[in-house]
Amino acid sequence: NLLEHLQWRYATKKFDSTKKVSSNDIEKLKQVIQLSVSSYGLQLYKVLIVENPEIREQLKPVSWNQSQITDASHLVVFC
């Protein structure tokens, strides 16, 4: 049921930093974001997928020092 799938939410608090999301899955995620529903059919946002560990370390302090910023294999930022 589509509504059940849309209502399900889960906030991941801990990531296994030894595991990495595959490039194939990242490409699927990019496509899903591109095709997502938005006002007037325009995606009025930019999406950054940050893999660089140094940049993510710099982002951590302005992200309330959440370990997810550096522990996840990718950081997806909607701007």
mmJSON file of the N, C-alpha and C atoms, coordinates in Angstrom:
{"data_MODEL":{"atom_site":{
"group_PDB":["ATOM","ATOM","ATOM","ATOM","ATOM","ATOM","ATOM","ATOM","ATOM","ATOM","ATOM","ATOM","ATOM","ATOM","ATOM","ATOM","ATOM","ATOM","ATOM","ATOM","ATOM","ATOM","ATOM","ATOM","ATOM","ATOM","ATOM","ATOM","ATOM","ATOM","ATOM","ATOM","ATOM","ATOM","ATOM","ATOM","ATOM","ATOM","ATOM","ATOM","ATOM","ATOM","ATOM","ATOM","ATOM","ATOM","ATOM","ATOM","ATOM","ATOM","ATOM","ATOM","ATOM","ATOM","ATOM","ATOM","ATOM","ATOM","ATOM","ATOM","ATOM","ATOM","ATOM","ATOM","ATOM","ATOM","ATOM","ATOM","ATOM","ATOM","ATOM","ATOM","ATOM","ATOM","ATOM","ATOM","ATOM","ATOM","ATOM","ATOM","ATOM","ATOM","ATOM","ATOM","ATOM","ATOM","ATOM","ATOM","ATOM","ATOM","ATOM","ATOM","ATOM","ATOM","ATOM","ATOM","ATOM","ATOM","ATOM","ATOM","ATOM","ATOM","ATOM","ATOM","ATOM","ATOM","ATOM","ATOM","ATOM","ATOM","ATOM","ATOM","ATOM","ATOM","ATOM","ATOM","ATOM","ATOM","ATOM","ATOM","ATOM","ATOM","ATOM","ATOM","ATOM","ATOM","ATOM","ATOM","ATOM","ATOM","ATOM","ATOM","ATOM","ATOM","ATOM","ATOM","ATOM","ATOM","ATOM","ATOM","ATOM","ATOM","ATOM","ATOM","ATOM","ATOM","ATOM","ATOM","ATOM","ATOM","ATOM","ATOM","ATOM","ATOM","ATOM","ATOM","ATOM","ATOM","ATOM","ATOM","ATOM","ATOM","ATOM","ATOM","ATOM","ATOM","ATOM","ATOM","ATOM","ATOM","ATOM","ATOM","ATOM","ATOM","ATOM","ATOM","ATOM","ATOM","ATOM","ATOM","ATOM","ATOM","ATOM","ATOM","ATOM","ATOM","ATOM","ATOM","ATOM","ATOM","ATOM","ATOM","ATOM","ATOM","ATOM","ATOM","ATOM","ATOM","ATOM","ATOM","ATOM","ATOM","ATOM","ATOM","ATOM","ATOM","ATOM","ATOM","ATOM","ATOM","ATOM","ATOM","ATOM","ATOM","ATOM","ATOM","ATOM","ATOM","ATOM","ATOM","ATOM","ATOM","ATOM","ATOM","ATOM","ATOM","ATOM","ATOM","ATOM","ATOM","ATOM","ATOM","ATOM","ATOM","ATOM","ATOM","ATOM"],
"id":[1,2,3,4,5,6,7,8,9,10,11,12,13,14,15,16,17,18,19,20,21,22,23,24,25,26,27,28,29,30,31,32,33,34,35,36,37,38,39,40,41,42,43,44,45,46,47,48,49,50,51,52,53,54,55,56,57,58,59,60,61,62,63,64,65,66,67,68,69,70,71,72,73,74,75,76,77,78,79,80,81,82,83,84,85,86,87,88,89,90,91,92,93,94,95,96,97,98,99,100,101,102,103,104,105,106,107,108,109,110,111,112,113,114,115,116,117,118,119,120,121,122,123,124,125,126,127,128,129,130,131,132,133,134,135,136,137,138,139,140,141,142,143,144,145,146,147,148,149,150,151,152,153,154,155,156,157,158,159,160,161,162,163,164,165,166,167,168,169,170,171,172,173,174,175,176,177,178,179,180,181,182,183,184,185,186,187,188,189,190,191,192,193,194,195,196,197,198,199,200,201,202,203,204,205,206,207,208,209,210,211,212,213,214,215,216,217,218,219,220,221,222,223,224,225,226,227,228,229,230,231,232,233,234,235,236,237],
"type_symbol":["N","C","C","N","C","C","N","C","C","N","C","C","N","C","C","N","C","C","N","C","C","N","C","C","N","C","C","N","C","C","N","C","C","N","C","C","N","C","C","N","C","C","N","C","C","N","C","C","N","C","C","N","C","C","N","C","C","N","C","C","N","C","C","N","C","C","N","C","C","N","C","C","N","C","C","N","C","C","N","C","C","N","C","C","N","C","C","N","C","C","N","C","C","N","C","C","N","C","C","N","C","C","N","C","C","N","C","C","N","C","C","N","C","C","N","C","C","N","C","C","N","C","C","N","C","C","N","C","C","N","C","C","N","C","C","N","C","C","N","C","C","N","C","C","N","C","C","N","C","C","N","C","C","N","C","C","N","C","C","N","C","C","N","C","C","N","C","C","N","C","C","N","C","C","N","C","C","N","C","C","N","C","C","N","C","C","N","C","C","N","C","C","N","C","C","N","C","C","N","C","C","N","C","C","N","C","C","N","C","C","N","C","C","N","C","C","N","C","C","N","C","C","N","C","C","N","C","C","N","C","C","N","C","C","N","C","C"],
"label_atom_id":["N","CA","C","N","CA","C","N","CA","C","N","CA","C","N","CA","C","N","CA","C","N","CA","C","N","CA","C","N","CA","C","N","CA","C","N","CA","C","N","CA","C","N","CA","C","N","CA","C","N","CA","C","N","CA","C","N","CA","C","N","CA","C","N","CA","C","N","CA","C","N","CA","C","N","CA","C","N","CA","C","N","CA","C","N","CA","C","N","CA","C","N","CA","C","N","CA","C","N","CA","C","N","CA","C","N","CA","C","N","CA","C","N","CA","C","N","CA","C","N","CA","C","N","CA","C","N","CA","C","N","CA","C","N","CA","C","N","CA","C","N","CA","C","N","CA","C","N","CA","C","N","CA","C","N","CA","C","N","CA","C","N","CA","C","N","CA","C","N","CA","C","N","CA","C","N","CA","C","N","CA","C","N","CA","C","N","CA","C","N","CA","C","N","CA","C","N","CA","C","N","CA","C","N","CA","C","N","CA","C","N","CA","C","N","CA","C","N","CA","C","N","CA","C","N","CA","C","N","CA","C","N","CA","C","N","CA","C","N","CA","C","N","CA","C","N","CA","C","N","CA","C","N","CA","C","N","CA","C","N","CA","C","N","CA","C","N","CA","C","N","CA","C","N","CA","C"],
"label_alt_id":[null,null,null,null,null,null,null,null,null,null,null,null,null,null,null,null,null,null,null,null,null,null,null,null,null,null,null,null,null,null,null,null,null,null,null,null,null,null,null,null,null,null,null,null,null,null,null,null,null,null,null,null,null,null,null,null,null,null,null,null,null,null,null,null,null,null,null,null,null,null,null,null,null,null,null,null,null,null,null,null,null,null,null,null,null,null,null,null,null,null,null,null,null,null,null,null,null,null,null,null,null,null,null,null,null,null,null,null,null,null,null,null,null,null,null,null,null,null,null,null,null,null,null,null,null,null,null,null,null,null,null,null,null,null,null,null,null,null,null,null,null,null,null,null,null,null,null,null,null,null,null,null,null,null,null,null,null,null,null,null,null,null,null,null,null,null,null,null,null,null,null,null,null,null,null,null,null,null,null,null,null,null,null,null,null,null,null,null,null,null,null,null,null,null,null,null,null,null,null,null,null,null,null,null,null,null,null,null,null,null,null,null,null,null,null,null,null,null,null,null,null,null,null,null,null,null,null,null,null,null,null,null,null,null,null,null,null],
"label_comp_id":["ASN","ASN","ASN","LEU","LEU","LEU","LEU","LEU","LEU","GLU","GLU","GLU","HIS","HIS","HIS","LEU","LEU","LEU","GLN","GLN","GLN","TRP","TRP","TRP","ARG","ARG","ARG","TYR","TYR","TYR","ALA","ALA","ALA","THR","THR","THR","LYS","LYS","LYS","LYS","LYS","LYS","PHE","PHE","PHE","ASP","ASP","ASP","SER","SER","SER","THR","THR","THR","LYS","LYS","LYS","LYS","LYS","LYS","VAL","VAL","VAL","SER","SER","SER","SER","SER","SER","ASN","ASN","ASN","ASP","ASP","ASP","ILE","ILE","ILE","GLU","GLU","GLU","LYS","LYS","LYS","LEU","LEU","LEU","LYS","LYS","LYS","GLN","GLN","GLN","VAL","VAL","VAL","ILE","ILE","ILE","GLN","GLN","GLN","LEU","LEU","LEU","SER","SER","SER","VAL","VAL","VAL","SER","SER","SER","SER","SER","SER","TYR","TYR","TYR","GLY","GLY","GLY","LEU","LEU","LEU","GLN","GLN","GLN","LEU","LEU","LEU","TYR","TYR","TYR","LYS","LYS","LYS","VAL","VAL","VAL","LEU","LEU","LEU","ILE","ILE","ILE","VAL","VAL","VAL","GLU","GLU","GLU","ASN","ASN","ASN","PRO","PRO","PRO","GLU","GLU","GLU","ILE","ILE","ILE","ARG","ARG","ARG","GLU","GLU","GLU","GLN","GLN","GLN","LEU","LEU","LEU","LYS","LYS","LYS","PRO","PRO","PRO","VAL","VAL","VAL","SER","SER","SER","TRP","TRP","TRP","ASN","ASN","ASN","GLN","GLN","GLN","SER","SER","SER","GLN","GLN","GLN","ILE","ILE","ILE","THR","THR","THR","ASP","ASP","ASP","ALA","ALA","ALA","SER","SER","SER","HIS","HIS","HIS","LEU","LEU","LEU","VAL","VAL","VAL","VAL","VAL","VAL","PHE","PHE","PHE","CYS","CYS","CYS"],
"label_asym_id":["A","A","A","A","A","A","A","A","A","A","A","A","A","A","A","A","A","A","A","A","A","A","A","A","A","A","A","A","A","A","A","A","A","A","A","A","A","A","A","A","A","A","A","A","A","A","A","A","A","A","A","A","A","A","A","A","A","A","A","A","A","A","A","A","A","A","A","A","A","A","A","A","A","A","A","A","A","A","A","A","A","A","A","A","A","A","A","A","A","A","A","A","A","A","A","A","A","A","A","A","A","A","A","A","A","A","A","A","A","A","A","A","A","A","A","A","A","A","A","A","A","A","A","A","A","A","A","A","A","A","A","A","A","A","A","A","A","A","A","A","A","A","A","A","A","A","A","A","A","A","A","A","A","A","A","A","A","A","A","A","A","A","A","A","A","A","A","A","A","A","A","A","A","A","A","A","A","A","A","A","A","A","A","A","A","A","A","A","A","A","A","A","A","A","A","A","A","A","A","A","A","A","A","A","A","A","A","A","A","A","A","A","A","A","A","A","A","A","A","A","A","A","A","A","A","A","A","A","A","A","A","A","A","A","A","A","A"],
"label_entity_id":["1","1","1","1","1","1","1","1","1","1","1","1","1","1","1","1","1","1","1","1","1","1","1","1","1","1","1","1","1","1","1","1","1","1","1","1","1","1","1","1","1","1","1","1","1","1","1","1","1","1","1","1","1","1","1","1","1","1","1","1","1","1","1","1","1","1","1","1","1","1","1","1","1","1","1","1","1","1","1","1","1","1","1","1","1","1","1","1","1","1","1","1","1","1","1","1","1","1","1","1","1","1","1","1","1","1","1","1","1","1","1","1","1","1","1","1","1","1","1","1","1","1","1","1","1","1","1","1","1","1","1","1","1","1","1","1","1","1","1","1","1","1","1","1","1","1","1","1","1","1","1","1","1","1","1","1","1","1","1","1","1","1","1","1","1","1","1","1","1","1","1","1","1","1","1","1","1","1","1","1","1","1","1","1","1","1","1","1","1","1","1","1","1","1","1","1","1","1","1","1","1","1","1","1","1","1","1","1","1","1","1","1","1","1","1","1","1","1","1","1","1","1","1","1","1","1","1","1","1","1","1","1","1","1","1","1","1"],
"label_seq_id":[1,1,1,2,2,2,3,3,3,4,4,4,5,5,5,6,6,6,7,7,7,8,8,8,9,9,9,10,10,10,11,11,11,12,12,12,13,13,13,14,14,14,15,15,15,16,16,16,17,17,17,18,18,18,19,19,19,20,20,20,21,21,21,22,22,22,23,23,23,24,24,24,25,25,25,26,26,26,27,27,27,28,28,28,29,29,29,30,30,30,31,31,31,32,32,32,33,33,33,34,34,34,35,35,35,36,36,36,37,37,37,38,38,38,39,39,39,40,40,40,41,41,41,42,42,42,43,43,43,44,44,44,45,45,45,46,46,46,47,47,47,48,48,48,49,49,49,50,50,50,51,51,51,52,52,52,53,53,53,54,54,54,55,55,55,56,56,56,57,57,57,58,58,58,59,59,59,60,60,60,61,61,61,62,62,62,63,63,63,64,64,64,65,65,65,66,66,66,67,67,67,68,68,68,69,69,69,70,70,70,71,71,71,72,72,72,73,73,73,74,74,74,75,75,75,76,76,76,77,77,77,78,78,78,79,79,79],
"pdbx_PDB_ins_code":[null,null,null,null,null,null,null,null,null,null,null,null,null,null,null,null,null,null,null,null,null,null,null,null,null,null,null,null,null,null,null,null,null,null,null,null,null,null,null,null,null,null,null,null,null,null,null,null,null,null,null,null,null,null,null,null,null,null,null,null,null,null,null,null,null,null,null,null,null,null,null,null,null,null,null,null,null,null,null,null,null,null,null,null,null,null,null,null,null,null,null,null,null,null,null,null,null,null,null,null,null,null,null,null,null,null,null,null,null,null,null,null,null,null,null,null,null,null,null,null,null,null,null,null,null,null,null,null,null,null,null,null,null,null,null,null,null,null,null,null,null,null,null,null,null,null,null,null,null,null,null,null,null,null,null,null,null,null,null,null,null,null,null,null,null,null,null,null,null,null,null,null,null,null,null,null,null,null,null,null,null,null,null,null,null,null,null,null,null,null,null,null,null,null,null,null,null,null,null,null,null,null,null,null,null,null,null,null,null,null,null,null,null,null,null,null,null,null,null,null,null,null,null,null,null,null,null,null,null,null,null,null,null,null,null,null,null],
"Cartn_x":[0.852,0.0,0.897,0.684,1.518,1.462,0.271,0.163,0.912,0.856,1.595,3.097,3.57,4.996,5.407,4.539,4.866,4.801,3.986,3.842,4.926,5.614,6.656,7.886,8.407,9.616,10.543,11.814,12.802,14.01,14.409,15.593,16.768,17.721,18.889,19.829,20.14,21.001,22.441,22.658,24.017,24.243,25.414,25.804,27.055,27.186,28.391,29.351,30.369,31.288,32.137,32.073,32.825,32.037,30.755,29.913,29.68,29.544,29.361,28.176,27.365,26.266,26.886,26.39,26.968,26.713,27.585,27.416,26.135,25.733,24.476,23.29,23.295,22.217,22.228,23.396,23.478,22.877,23.15,22.58,21.06,20.538,19.085,18.51,19.194,18.746,18.693,19.71,19.723,18.526,18.223,17.097,15.771,15.626,14.408,14.223,15.292,15.219,14.819,15.417,15.115,13.647,13.076,11.696,10.688,11.155,10.248,9.254,8.113,7.052,7.423,7.226,7.464,6.517,6.444,5.548,5.82,4.783,4.858,5.762,6.133,7.02,8.456,8.763,10.126,10.794,12.0,12.759,13.571,12.997,13.622,14.647,15.424,16.476,17.639,18.765,19.959,20.216,20.756,21.103,22.593,23.273,24.701,24.9,25.694,26.039,27.523,27.791,29.152,29.765,30.861,31.593,32.912,33.464,34.78,34.788,35.616,35.625,36.087,36.994,37.463,36.341,35.59,34.47,33.408,33.14,32.13,32.58,33.878,34.416,34.182,34.341,34.111,32.63,31.756,30.315,29.78,30.484,30.005,29.725,30.621,30.338,29.08,28.776,27.579,26.348,26.522,25.432,25.217,25.428,25.263,26.114,27.282,28.24,27.625,26.674,26.052,27.033,27.195,28.135,27.707,26.41,25.919,26.593,26.987,27.599,28.887,29.647,30.924,30.885,29.922,29.875,29.184,28.207,27.502,28.435,28.204,29.095,28.913,27.723,27.421,26.579,26.767,25.938,25.143,23.806,22.934,22.392,22.696,22.311,21.348,20.165,19.215,19.377,19.607,19.805,18.707],
"Cartn_y":[-1.176,0.0,1.238,2.104,3.295,4.188,4.419,5.296,4.742,3.453,2.843,3.041,2.883,3.075,4.527,5.46,6.881,7.31,6.638,7.005,6.394,5.395,4.744,5.635,5.868,6.687,6.039,6.284,5.784,6.707,7.2,8.056,7.197,7.013,6.206,7.028,6.534,7.257,6.784,5.557,4.994,4.337,4.572,3.958,3.131,2.071,1.256,1.886,2.547,3.286,2.368,1.058,0.129,-0.281,0.058,-0.31,0.914,0.664,1.756,1.445,2.447,2.302,2.161,1.218,0.955,2.124,2.265,3.333,3.122,1.873,1.585,2.125,1.914,2.424,3.951,4.557,6.029,6.565,5.904,6.328,6.207,5.141,4.981,6.098,6.426,7.5,8.831,9.114,10.347,10.399,9.268,9.228,9.422,8.792,8.943,10.4,11.051,12.461,13.321,13.046,13.813,13.664,12.492,12.23,12.511,12.981,13.211,14.336,14.231,15.215,16.517,17.616,18.918,19.933,21.096,22.141,22.482,22.538,22.889,21.948,20.804,19.888,20.366,21.384,21.916,21.483,21.022,20.696,21.943,22.757,24.034,23.851,22.832,22.569,21.917,22.0,21.297,20.168,19.099,17.967,17.718,17.73,17.445,16.102,15.248,13.973,14.051,14.152,14.398,13.093,12.705,11.512,11.877,13.02,13.433,13.529,12.707,12.697,14.013,14.732,16.006,17.043,17.095,18.043,17.679,16.394,15.975,16.281,16.176,16.563,18.041,18.866,20.304,20.615,19.801,20.014,19.547,18.65,18.059,19.095,20.064,21.036,21.874,22.162,22.955,22.062,20.781,19.806,19.21,20.028,19.65,18.437,18.316,17.24,15.841,15.672,14.364,13.397,12.239,11.262,10.746,10.839,10.37,11.107,12.347,13.159,12.511,11.937,11.342,9.812,9.186,7.725,7.108,7.783,7.253,7.298,6.424,6.391,7.597,8.187,9.351,10.314,11.584,12.613,13.267,13.187,13.775,15.081,16.182,17.517,18.124,18.511,19.223,20.709,21.47,22.912,23.633],
"Cartn_z":[0.0,0.0,0.0,-0.959,-1.104,0.132,0.68,1.853,3.047,3.246,4.354,4.176,2.956,2.69,2.904,2.539,2.711,4.181,4.982,6.391,7.267,6.788,7.568,7.602,8.773,8.924,9.934,9.71,10.645,10.585,11.723,11.797,12.252,11.372,11.715,12.573,13.737,14.677,14.631,14.223,14.179,12.823,12.273,11.011,11.228,10.466,10.477,9.479,9.965,9.096,8.21,8.444,7.595,6.356,6.327,5.191,4.309,3.008,2.065,1.147,0.883,-0.066,-1.451,-2.229,-3.546,-4.505,-5.475,-6.466,-7.257,-7.466,-8.146,-7.348,-6.029,-5.178,-5.129,-5.142,-5.157,-6.458,-7.574,-8.854,-8.843,-8.238,-8.1,-7.236,-6.147,-5.267,-6.017,-6.806,-7.602,-8.545,-9.167,-10.092,-9.358,-8.201,-7.411,-6.994,-6.577,-6.19,-7.387,-8.535,-9.74,-10.138,-9.935,-10.329,-9.222,-8.06,-6.94,-7.245,-6.635,-6.831,-6.135,-6.839,-6.237,-6.874,-6.294,-6.766,-8.225,-9.044,-10.471,-11.265,-10.686,-11.385,-11.449,-10.663,-10.625,-9.329,-9.428,-8.223,-7.874,-6.996,-6.637,-5.524,-5.652,-4.68,-5.404,-4.78,-5.25,-4.261,-4.755,-3.895,-4.034,-2.91,-2.875,-2.183,-2.785,-2.158,-1.83,-0.539,-0.065,0.424,-0.218,0.21,0.879,0.534,1.02,2.549,3.22,4.689,5.308,4.645,5.197,5.199,4.132,4.053,5.084,5.234,6.218,7.641,7.908,9.224,9.469,8.436,8.566,8.778,8.213,8.361,9.711,10.344,11.601,12.691,12.956,14.024,13.777,12.519,12.221,12.054,12.345,12.301,13.691,14.709,16.111,16.48,15.836,16.108,16.036,15.139,14.97,14.3,14.883,14.339,12.964,12.663,11.368,10.206,10.416,9.362,8.855,9.748,9.359,9.296,9.954,9.982,8.77,8.22,7.045,5.831,4.878,3.717,2.814,2.819,2.003,2.839,2.591,3.23,2.122,2.224,1.211,1.788,1.094,1.563,0.544,1.017,0.164,0.416,-0.647,-0.549,-1.332],
"occupancy":[1.0,1.0,1.0,1.0,1.0,1.0,1.0,1.0,1.0,1.0,1.0,1.0,1.0,1.0,1.0,1.0,1.0,1.0,1.0,1.0,1.0,1.0,1.0,1.0,1.0,1.0,1.0,1.0,1.0,1.0,1.0,1.0,1.0,1.0,1.0,1.0,1.0,1.0,1.0,1.0,1.0,1.0,1.0,1.0,1.0,1.0,1.0,1.0,1.0,1.0,1.0,1.0,1.0,1.0,1.0,1.0,1.0,1.0,1.0,1.0,1.0,1.0,1.0,1.0,1.0,1.0,1.0,1.0,1.0,1.0,1.0,1.0,1.0,1.0,1.0,1.0,1.0,1.0,1.0,1.0,1.0,1.0,1.0,1.0,1.0,1.0,1.0,1.0,1.0,1.0,1.0,1.0,1.0,1.0,1.0,1.0,1.0,1.0,1.0,1.0,1.0,1.0,1.0,1.0,1.0,1.0,1.0,1.0,1.0,1.0,1.0,1.0,1.0,1.0,1.0,1.0,1.0,1.0,1.0,1.0,1.0,1.0,1.0,1.0,1.0,1.0,1.0,1.0,1.0,1.0,1.0,1.0,1.0,1.0,1.0,1.0,1.0,1.0,1.0,1.0,1.0,1.0,1.0,1.0,1.0,1.0,1.0,1.0,1.0,1.0,1.0,1.0,1.0,1.0,1.0,1.0,1.0,1.0,1.0,1.0,1.0,1.0,1.0,1.0,1.0,1.0,1.0,1.0,1.0,1.0,1.0,1.0,1.0,1.0,1.0,1.0,1.0,1.0,1.0,1.0,1.0,1.0,1.0,1.0,1.0,1.0,1.0,1.0,1.0,1.0,1.0,1.0,1.0,1.0,1.0,1.0,1.0,1.0,1.0,1.0,1.0,1.0,1.0,1.0,1.0,1.0,1.0,1.0,1.0,1.0,1.0,1.0,1.0,1.0,1.0,1.0,1.0,1.0,1.0,1.0,1.0,1.0,1.0,1.0,1.0,1.0,1.0,1.0,1.0,1.0,1.0,1.0,1.0,1.0,1.0,1.0,1.0],
"B_iso_or_equiv":[0.0,0.0,0.0,0.0,0.0,0.0,0.0,0.0,0.0,0.0,0.0,0.0,0.0,0.0,0.0,0.0,0.0,0.0,0.0,0.0,0.0,0.0,0.0,0.0,0.0,0.0,0.0,0.0,0.0,0.0,0.0,0.0,0.0,0.0,0.0,0.0,0.0,0.0,0.0,0.0,0.0,0.0,0.0,0.0,0.0,0.0,0.0,0.0,0.0,0.0,0.0,0.0,0.0,0.0,0.0,0.0,0.0,0.0,0.0,0.0,0.0,0.0,0.0,0.0,0.0,0.0,0.0,0.0,0.0,0.0,0.0,0.0,0.0,0.0,0.0,0.0,0.0,0.0,0.0,0.0,0.0,0.0,0.0,0.0,0.0,0.0,0.0,0.0,0.0,0.0,0.0,0.0,0.0,0.0,0.0,0.0,0.0,0.0,0.0,0.0,0.0,0.0,0.0,0.0,0.0,0.0,0.0,0.0,0.0,0.0,0.0,0.0,0.0,0.0,0.0,0.0,0.0,0.0,0.0,0.0,0.0,0.0,0.0,0.0,0.0,0.0,0.0,0.0,0.0,0.0,0.0,0.0,0.0,0.0,0.0,0.0,0.0,0.0,0.0,0.0,0.0,0.0,0.0,0.0,0.0,0.0,0.0,0.0,0.0,0.0,0.0,0.0,0.0,0.0,0.0,0.0,0.0,0.0,0.0,0.0,0.0,0.0,0.0,0.0,0.0,0.0,0.0,0.0,0.0,0.0,0.0,0.0,0.0,0.0,0.0,0.0,0.0,0.0,0.0,0.0,0.0,0.0,0.0,0.0,0.0,0.0,0.0,0.0,0.0,0.0,0.0,0.0,0.0,0.0,0.0,0.0,0.0,0.0,0.0,0.0,0.0,0.0,0.0,0.0,0.0,0.0,0.0,0.0,0.0,0.0,0.0,0.0,0.0,0.0,0.0,0.0,0.0,0.0,0.0,0.0,0.0,0.0,0.0,0.0,0.0,0.0,0.0,0.0,0.0,0.0,0.0,0.0,0.0,0.0,0.0,0.0,0.0],
"pdbx_formal_charge":[null,null,null,null,null,null,null,null,null,null,null,null,null,null,null,null,null,null,null,null,null,null,null,null,null,null,null,null,null,null,null,null,null,null,null,null,null,null,null,null,null,null,null,null,null,null,null,null,null,null,null,null,null,null,null,null,null,null,null,null,null,null,null,null,null,null,null,null,null,null,null,null,null,null,null,null,null,null,null,null,null,null,null,null,null,null,null,null,null,null,null,null,null,null,null,null,null,null,null,null,null,null,null,null,null,null,null,null,null,null,null,null,null,null,null,null,null,null,null,null,null,null,null,null,null,null,null,null,null,null,null,null,null,null,null,null,null,null,null,null,null,null,null,null,null,null,null,null,null,null,null,null,null,null,null,null,null,null,null,null,null,null,null,null,null,null,null,null,null,null,null,null,null,null,null,null,null,null,null,null,null,null,null,null,null,null,null,null,null,null,null,null,null,null,null,null,null,null,null,null,null,null,null,null,null,null,null,null,null,null,null,null,null,null,null,null,null,null,null,null,null,null,null,null,null,null,null,null,null,null,null,null,null,null,null,null,null],
"auth_seq_id":[1,1,1,2,2,2,3,3,3,4,4,4,5,5,5,6,6,6,7,7,7,8,8,8,9,9,9,10,10,10,11,11,11,12,12,12,13,13,13,14,14,14,15,15,15,16,16,16,17,17,17,18,18,18,19,19,19,20,20,20,21,21,21,22,22,22,23,23,23,24,24,24,25,25,25,26,26,26,27,27,27,28,28,28,29,29,29,30,30,30,31,31,31,32,32,32,33,33,33,34,34,34,35,35,35,36,36,36,37,37,37,38,38,38,39,39,39,40,40,40,41,41,41,42,42,42,43,43,43,44,44,44,45,45,45,46,46,46,47,47,47,48,48,48,49,49,49,50,50,50,51,51,51,52,52,52,53,53,53,54,54,54,55,55,55,56,56,56,57,57,57,58,58,58,59,59,59,60,60,60,61,61,61,62,62,62,63,63,63,64,64,64,65,65,65,66,66,66,67,67,67,68,68,68,69,69,69,70,70,70,71,71,71,72,72,72,73,73,73,74,74,74,75,75,75,76,76,76,77,77,77,78,78,78,79,79,79],
"auth_comp_id":["ASN","ASN","ASN","LEU","LEU","LEU","LEU","LEU","LEU","GLU","GLU","GLU","HIS","HIS","HIS","LEU","LEU","LEU","GLN","GLN","GLN","TRP","TRP","TRP","ARG","ARG","ARG","TYR","TYR","TYR","ALA","ALA","ALA","THR","THR","THR","LYS","LYS","LYS","LYS","LYS","LYS","PHE","PHE","PHE","ASP","ASP","ASP","SER","SER","SER","THR","THR","THR","LYS","LYS","LYS","LYS","LYS","LYS","VAL","VAL","VAL","SER","SER","SER","SER","SER","SER","ASN","ASN","ASN","ASP","ASP","ASP","ILE","ILE","ILE","GLU","GLU","GLU","LYS","LYS","LYS","LEU","LEU","LEU","LYS","LYS","LYS","GLN","GLN","GLN","VAL","VAL","VAL","ILE","ILE","ILE","GLN","GLN","GLN","LEU","LEU","LEU","SER","SER","SER","VAL","VAL","VAL","SER","SER","SER","SER","SER","SER","TYR","TYR","TYR","GLY","GLY","GLY","LEU","LEU","LEU","GLN","GLN","GLN","LEU","LEU","LEU","TYR","TYR","TYR","LYS","LYS","LYS","VAL","VAL","VAL","LEU","LEU","LEU","ILE","ILE","ILE","VAL","VAL","VAL","GLU","GLU","GLU","ASN","ASN","ASN","PRO","PRO","PRO","GLU","GLU","GLU","ILE","ILE","ILE","ARG","ARG","ARG","GLU","GLU","GLU","GLN","GLN","GLN","LEU","LEU","LEU","LYS","LYS","LYS","PRO","PRO","PRO","VAL","VAL","VAL","SER","SER","SER","TRP","TRP","TRP","ASN","ASN","ASN","GLN","GLN","GLN","SER","SER","SER","GLN","GLN","GLN","ILE","ILE","ILE","THR","THR","THR","ASP","ASP","ASP","ALA","ALA","ALA","SER","SER","SER","HIS","HIS","HIS","LEU","LEU","LEU","VAL","VAL","VAL","VAL","VAL","VAL","PHE","PHE","PHE","CYS","CYS","CYS"],
"auth_asym_id":["A","A","A","A","A","A","A","A","A","A","A","A","A","A","A","A","A","A","A","A","A","A","A","A","A","A","A","A","A","A","A","A","A","A","A","A","A","A","A","A","A","A","A","A","A","A","A","A","A","A","A","A","A","A","A","A","A","A","A","A","A","A","A","A","A","A","A","A","A","A","A","A","A","A","A","A","A","A","A","A","A","A","A","A","A","A","A","A","A","A","A","A","A","A","A","A","A","A","A","A","A","A","A","A","A","A","A","A","A","A","A","A","A","A","A","A","A","A","A","A","A","A","A","A","A","A","A","A","A","A","A","A","A","A","A","A","A","A","A","A","A","A","A","A","A","A","A","A","A","A","A","A","A","A","A","A","A","A","A","A","A","A","A","A","A","A","A","A","A","A","A","A","A","A","A","A","A","A","A","A","A","A","A","A","A","A","A","A","A","A","A","A","A","A","A","A","A","A","A","A","A","A","A","A","A","A","A","A","A","A","A","A","A","A","A","A","A","A","A","A","A","A","A","A","A","A","A","A","A","A","A","A","A","A","A","A","A"],
"auth_atom_id":["N","CA","C","N","CA","C","N","CA","C","N","CA","C","N","CA","C","N","CA","C","N","CA","C","N","CA","C","N","CA","C","N","CA","C","N","CA","C","N","CA","C","N","CA","C","N","CA","C","N","CA","C","N","CA","C","N","CA","C","N","CA","C","N","CA","C","N","CA","C","N","CA","C","N","CA","C","N","CA","C","N","CA","C","N","CA","C","N","CA","C","N","CA","C","N","CA","C","N","CA","C","N","CA","C","N","CA","C","N","CA","C","N","CA","C","N","CA","C","N","CA","C","N","CA","C","N","CA","C","N","CA","C","N","CA","C","N","CA","C","N","CA","C","N","CA","C","N","CA","C","N","CA","C","N","CA","C","N","CA","C","N","CA","C","N","CA","C","N","CA","C","N","CA","C","N","CA","C","N","CA","C","N","CA","C","N","CA","C","N","CA","C","N","CA","C","N","CA","C","N","CA","C","N","CA","C","N","CA","C","N","CA","C","N","CA","C","N","CA","C","N","CA","C","N","CA","C","N","CA","C","N","CA","C","N","CA","C","N","CA","C","N","CA","C","N","CA","C","N","CA","C","N","CA","C","N","CA","C","N","CA","C","N","CA","C","N","CA","C","N","CA","C","N","CA","C"],
"pdbx_PDB_model_num":[1,1,1,1,1,1,1,1,1,1,1,1,1,1,1,1,1,1,1,1,1,1,1,1,1,1,1,1,1,1,1,1,1,1,1,1,1,1,1,1,1,1,1,1,1,1,1,1,1,1,1,1,1,1,1,1,1,1,1,1,1,1,1,1,1,1,1,1,1,1,1,1,1,1,1,1,1,1,1,1,1,1,1,1,1,1,1,1,1,1,1,1,1,1,1,1,1,1,1,1,1,1,1,1,1,1,1,1,1,1,1,1,1,1,1,1,1,1,1,1,1,1,1,1,1,1,1,1,1,1,1,1,1,1,1,1,1,1,1,1,1,1,1,1,1,1,1,1,1,1,1,1,1,1,1,1,1,1,1,1,1,1,1,1,1,1,1,1,1,1,1,1,1,1,1,1,1,1,1,1,1,1,1,1,1,1,1,1,1,1,1,1,1,1,1,1,1,1,1,1,1,1,1,1,1,1,1,1,1,1,1,1,1,1,1,1,1,1,1,1,1,1,1,1,1,1,1,1,1,1,1,1,1,1,1,1,1]
}}}
